[in-house]
Amino acid sequence: MEATSAALSAVSLANIGILCVLIAVYARMRMATRARLPLGMTVVCSLLLLHNAIGALAYFSMEELFSHAVFPYMLGVGIAELAGLAILLRLALE
């Protein structure tokens, strides 16, 4: 596996970890408050989790089908998503 592909996979796996924690936090909020916003956030995080799981699988199994010139851009998007999710997690845990 090429270094860029491994980095993409690592970023996707980190995103998956943060999303799992966010889903648990929002589900707990939903049970405690019965508010609709945590329910919506749980759904959004679940869809992002699905997106990252499919992406990580694609990086592992279909590396030869991707153009290697596009990997740095995909890595930038993944890192930006990771930063956003980390900020969201910090806010959710306050």
TORPA-4810 file (N, C-alpha, C, O; in nm, 3 decimals):
<nodes>
NODE_1_0.085_-0.117_0.000_0.000_0.000_0.000_0.089_0.124_0.000_0.185_0.134_0.077_M
NODE_2_0.056_0.217_-0.087_0.132_0.341_-0.097_0.109_0.428_0.027_0.006_0.416_0.094_E
NODE_3_0.206_0.513_0.057_0.199_0.596_0.178_0.077_0.687_0.178_0.013_0.703_0.282_A
NODE_4_0.043_0.745_0.064_-0.073_0.835_0.058_-0.201_0.758_0.082_-0.291_0.806_0.151_T
NODE_5_-0.210_0.640_0.024_-0.328_0.556_0.044_-0.340_0.513_0.190_-0.450_0.509_0.245_S
NODE_6_-0.227_0.481_0.252_-0.229_0.445_0.394_-0.272_0.564_0.480_-0.346_0.547_0.577_A
NODE_7_-0.227_0.683_0.444_-0.267_0.804_0.518_-0.416_0.830_0.503_-0.483_0.866_0.600_A
NODE_8_-0.469_0.811_0.381_-0.613_0.827_0.359_-0.692_0.729_0.444_-0.792_0.766_0.505_L
NODE_9_-0.646_0.606_0.449_-0.714_0.504_0.529_-0.708_0.540_0.677_-0.807_0.525_0.748_S
NODE_10_-0.593_0.588_0.724_-0.579_0.625_0.864_-0.672_0.742_0.900_-0.734_0.742_1.006_A
NODE_11_-0.681_0.840_0.811_-0.770_0.954_0.836_-0.915_0.908_0.839_-0.992_0.952_0.924_V
NODE_12_-0.953_0.819_0.746_-1.090_0.767_0.745_-1.119_0.689_0.873_-1.228_0.701_0.929_S
NODE_13_-1.025_0.610_0.919_-1.045_0.534_1.042_-1.055_0.627_1.163_-1.133_0.600_1.255_L
NODE_14_-0.977_0.734_1.165_-0.988_0.833_1.273_-1.125_0.901_1.270_-1.186_0.923_1.375_A
NODE_15_-1.172_0.934_1.151_-1.305_0.993_1.137_-1.412_0.897_1.187_-1.506_0.938_1.255_N
NODE_16_-1.397_0.769_1.156_-1.493_0.668_1.201_-1.495_0.661_1.353_-1.602_0.653_1.414_I
NODE_17_-1.379_0.666_1.415_-1.373_0.663_1.561_-1.443_0.782_1.624_-1.521_0.765_1.718_G
NODE_18_-1.416_0.901_1.573_-1.481_1.021_1.627_-1.631_1.015_1.604_-1.709_1.053_1.691_I
NODE_19_-1.673_0.968_1.487_-1.816_0.960_1.457_-1.887_0.861_1.549_-2.001_0.885_1.589_L
NODE_20_-1.822_0.751_1.583_-1.882_0.656_1.678_-1.904_0.721_1.814_-2.008_0.701_1.877_C
NODE_21_-1.807_0.798_1.860_-1.822_0.869_1.988_-1.934_0.972_1.978_-2.015_0.984_2.069_V
NODE_22_-1.938_1.046_1.867_-2.044_1.146_1.850_-2.182_1.082_1.847_-2.276_1.135_1.907_L
NODE_23_-2.196_0.969_1.780_-2.325_0.900_1.776_-2.367_0.861_1.917_-2.484_0.878_1.954_I
NODE_24_-2.274_0.809_1.997_-2.307_0.771_2.135_-2.347_0.893_2.217_-2.443_0.886_2.294_A
NODE_25_-2.275_1.004_2.202_-2.307_1.126_2.278_-2.444_1.178_2.240_-2.524_1.212_2.327_V
NODE_26_-2.472_1.187_2.110_-2.600_1.240_2.065_-2.715_1.145_2.100_-2.825_1.192_2.130_Y
NODE_27_-2.692_1.015_2.096_-2.797_0.920_2.134_-2.829_0.934_2.283_-2.945_0.928_2.323_A
NODE_28_-2.726_0.953_2.365_-2.747_0.974_2.509_-2.825_1.104_2.532_-2.914_1.108_2.617_R
NODE_29_-2.789_1.210_2.457_-2.863_1.337_2.469_-3.009_1.318_2.431_-3.098_1.371_2.497_M
NODE_30_-3.032_1.243_2.326_-3.169_1.220_2.278_-3.251_1.148_2.384_-3.366_1.184_2.409_R
NODE_31_-3.192_1.048_2.447_-3.265_0.973_2.549_-3.293_1.060_2.673_-3.398_1.047_2.736_M
NODE_32_-3.201_1.148_2.705_-3.218_1.232_2.824_-3.316_1.346_2.802_-3.390_1.383_2.894_A
NODE_33_-3.318_1.403_2.682_-3.397_1.525_2.660_-3.517_1.506_2.570_-3.610_1.588_2.573_T
NODE_34_-3.518_1.402_2.490_-3.623_1.377_2.390_-3.630_1.490_2.286_-3.732_1.506_2.219_R
NODE_35_-3.524_1.567_2.272_-3.518_1.675_2.174_-3.494_1.617_2.035_-3.442_1.507_2.020_A
NODE_36_-3.533_1.693_1.934_-3.519_1.645_1.796_-3.380_1.669_1.739_-3.335_1.593_1.653_R
NODE_37_-3.310_1.772_1.785_-3.178_1.804_1.731_-3.078_1.689_1.751_-3.009_1.654_1.656_L
NODE_38_-3.068_1.630_1.870_-2.975_1.517_1.883_-3.010_1.399_1.792_-2.922_1.327_1.746_P
NODE_39_-3.139_1.380_1.767_-3.181_1.274_1.675_-3.129_1.304_1.534_-3.075_1.215_1.468_L
NODE_40_-3.145_1.428_1.490_-3.094_1.467_1.359_-2.943_1.456_1.350_-2.890_1.412_1.248_G
NODE_41_-2.874_1.495_1.456_-2.728_1.485_1.456_-2.683_1.340_1.455_-2.580_1.308_1.395_M
NODE_42_-2.758_1.252_1.520_-2.726_1.109_1.518_-2.739_1.055_1.376_-2.655_0.977_1.331_T
NODE_43_-2.844_1.096_1.306_-2.863_1.051_1.168_-2.751_1.103_1.078_-2.696_1.028_0.998_V
NODE_44_-2.717_1.231_1.091_-2.609_1.289_1.010_-2.477_1.219_1.038_-2.404_1.185_0.945_V
NODE_45_-2.446_1.197_1.164_-2.321_1.128_1.199_-2.321_0.984_1.147_-2.216_0.934_1.105_C
NODE_46_-2.436_0.919_1.149_-2.445_0.782_1.096_-2.418_0.779_0.946_-2.350_0.689_0.897_S
NODE_47_-2.470_0.877_0.874_-2.445_0.883_0.730_-2.299_0.915_0.700_-2.241_0.859_0.606_L
NODE_48_-2.239_1.004_0.777_-2.096_1.032_0.761_-2.012_0.909_0.795_-1.909_0.885_0.732_L
NODE_49_-2.056_0.832_0.894_-1.987_0.708_0.929_-1.991_0.610_0.812_-1.891_0.547_0.779_L
NODE_50_-2.107_0.598_0.750_-2.120_0.511_0.633_-2.029_0.559_0.520_-1.963_0.477_0.455_L
NODE_51_-2.026_0.689_0.496_-1.940_0.747_0.392_-1.793_0.714_0.418_-1.722_0.673_0.327_H
NODE_52_-1.748_0.730_0.541_-1.609_0.703_0.575_-1.577_0.555_0.571_-1.466_0.517_0.532_N
NODE_53_-1.671_0.470_0.610_-1.647_0.326_0.604_-1.632_0.280_0.459_-1.543_0.201_0.428_A
NODE_54_-1.718_0.329_0.371_-1.707_0.294_0.229_-1.577_0.349_0.172_-1.510_0.281_0.094_I
NODE_55_-1.541_0.471_0.210_-1.416_0.531_0.163_-1.294_0.453_0.207_-1.204_0.428_0.128_G
NODE_56_-1.291_0.415_0.335_-1.176_0.338_0.386_-1.166_0.204_0.315_-1.056_0.159_0.282_A
NODE_57_-1.279_0.140_0.292_-1.279_0.013_0.220_-1.227_0.031_0.078_-1.151_-0.052_0.027_L
NODE_58_-1.269_0.140_0.014_-1.223_0.167_-0.123_-1.073_0.193_-0.126_-1.005_0.146_-0.217_A
NODE_59_-1.021_0.266_-0.028_-0.877_0.294_-0.026_-0.798_0.166_-0.009_-0.691_0.151_-0.067_Y
NODE_60_-0.851_0.072_0.072_-0.781_-0.054_0.095_-0.789_-0.146_-0.027_-0.688_-0.202_-0.069_F
NODE_61_-0.909_-0.162_-0.082_-0.930_-0.267_-0.181_-0.921_-0.223_-0.326_-0.897_-0.306_-0.414_S
NODE_62_-0.939_-0.094_-0.354_-0.941_-0.050_-0.493_-0.836_0.056_-0.523_-0.858_0.143_-0.607_M
NODE_63_-0.724_0.049_-0.455_-0.619_0.150_-0.470_-0.573_0.161_-0.615_-0.547_0.272_-0.663_E
NODE_64_-0.563_0.051_-0.685_-0.512_0.053_-0.823_-0.609_0.120_-0.921_-0.569_0.156_-1.031_E
NODE_65_-0.735_0.136_-0.882_-0.832_0.200_-0.970_-0.831_0.352_-0.960_-0.881_0.421_-1.050_L
NODE_66_-0.774_0.406_-0.852_-0.770_0.551_-0.833_-0.646_0.609_-0.899_-0.540_0.546_-0.904_F
NODE_67_-0.660_0.730_-0.950_-0.544_0.804_-1.001_-0.465_0.855_-0.881_-0.521_0.918_-0.791_S
NODE_68_-0.336_0.827_-0.879_-0.254_0.867_-0.764_-0.237_1.018_-0.755_-0.200_1.070_-0.650_H
NODE_69_-0.264_1.090_-0.863_-0.254_1.236_-0.860_-0.365_1.297_-0.775_-0.350_1.409_-0.726_A
NODE_70_-0.476_1.226_-0.759_-0.589_1.281_-0.685_-0.579_1.252_-0.534_-0.651_1.313_-0.456_V
NODE_71_-0.493_1.161_-0.493_-0.481_1.124_-0.351_-0.448_1.241_-0.259_-0.509_1.251_-0.153_F
NODE_72_-0.355_1.331_-0.294_-0.328_1.444_-0.203_-0.450_1.533_-0.180_-0.469_1.585_-0.070_P
NODE_73_-0.532_1.551_-0.283_-0.653_1.632_-0.267_-0.755_1.562_-0.178_-0.818_1.624_-0.094_Y
NODE_74_-0.769_1.431_-0.199_-0.860_1.353_-0.115_-0.812_1.353_0.030_-0.892_1.355_0.123_M
NODE_75_-0.681_1.350_0.048_-0.625_1.355_0.183_-0.655_1.489_0.249_-0.687_1.494_0.368_L
NODE_76_-0.646_1.597_0.173_-0.680_1.729_0.226_-0.825_1.737_0.270_-0.855_1.793_0.376_G
NODE_77_-0.915_1.681_0.191_-1.057_1.679_0.227_-1.078_1.596_0.353_-1.154_1.635_0.442_V
NODE_78_-1.012_1.481_0.361_-1.025_1.396_0.479_-0.973_1.462_0.605_-1.033_1.449_0.711_G
NODE_79_-0.861_1.533_0.593_-0.805_1.604_0.709_-0.896_1.719_0.751_-0.914_1.743_0.870_I
NODE_80_-0.954_1.789_0.654_-1.049_1.897_0.688_-1.171_1.840_0.759_-1.221_1.899_0.855_A
NODE_81_-1.219_1.725_0.712_-1.332_1.659_0.779_-1.294_1.616_0.920_-1.373_1.632_1.013_E
NODE_82_-1.174_1.563_0.936_-1.126_1.522_1.068_-1.120_1.642_1.163_-1.160_1.631_1.279_L
NODE_83_-1.071_1.755_1.115_-1.064_1.876_1.199_-1.205_1.921_1.239_-1.228_1.956_1.355_A
NODE_84_-1.296_1.922_1.144_-1.434_1.961_1.175_-1.500_1.868_1.274_-1.570_1.913_1.365_G
NODE_85_-1.479_1.739_1.257_-1.537_1.642_1.351_-1.476_1.654_1.490_-1.545_1.638_1.590_L
NODE_86_-1.347_1.683_1.496_-1.281_1.700_1.626_-1.339_1.822_1.700_-1.361_1.817_1.821_A
NODE_87_-1.363_1.929_1.626_-1.424_2.049_1.687_-1.566_2.017_1.733_-1.606_2.056_1.842_I
NODE_88_-1.642_1.947_1.649_-1.778_1.909_1.685_-1.779_1.819_1.809_-1.866_1.834_1.895_L
NODE_89_-1.685_1.727_1.817_-1.676_1.640_1.935_-1.644_1.720_2.060_-1.703_1.697_2.166_L
NODE_90_-1.552_1.812_2.048_-1.517_1.896_2.165_-1.639_1.974_2.213_-1.663_1.983_2.333_R
NODE_91_-1.716_2.030_2.120_-1.835_2.105_2.158_-1.942_2.015_2.217_-2.012_2.053_2.311_L
NODE_92_-1.956_1.894_2.163_-2.058_1.802_2.212_-2.026_1.751_2.352_-2.117_1.719_2.429_A
NODE_93_-1.898_1.744_2.386_-1.859_1.693_2.518_-1.857_1.799_2.627_-1.839_1.767_2.744_L
NODE_94_-1.876_1.925_2.589_-1.877_2.033_2.691_-2.007_2.034_2.767_-2.026_2.117_2.856_E
</nodes>
